Amino acid sequence: MEALFRQLDGVLETQVGYMGGETLAVTYDKVCAGATGHIEIVDVVFDPSLISYNELLRVLFDNHNPTTPNQQGPDLGVQYSSAIFTYSDEQAAQAQQMLVAIDESERWPNPTVTVVRPAEKFWRAEEYHQQYYKKQPSQ
């Protein structure tokens, strides 16, 4: 997802990391082991005069199945839970509206499981995870 967001006009910065957990010592290995409660996320900084939050949501849901619990593509585990962390009540409302629209569209055979939560402390992932597809073009 980071590579998709990064190429959009109006996206100023992306970084991958972890959010939503309960521990303070966050590492990739601990997150993957399910020991922290964190979810792997992409943090997107954008200029709303160039791209809307709704457009970012559309890009997300055009490339992510919001009906599969604990999964992102072929990757499985609680760290791949489908979640949107929001920085305002307006963002939360827009995300909820998008999820309702997805359910009403019947695009997917199952209802959405994506949760909308207020943003919490962001833990930046290790450097080898940043811009992963640029570093690993064969993936």
Secondary structure, 3 states (H helix, E strand, C coil): CHHHHHCCCCEEEEEEEEECCCCCCCCHHHHHCCCCCCEEEEEEEECCCCCCHHHHHHHHHHCCCCCCCCEECCEECHHHCCEEEECCHHHHHHHHHHHHHHHHHCCCCCCCCCEEEECCCCEECCHHHCCHHHHCCCC
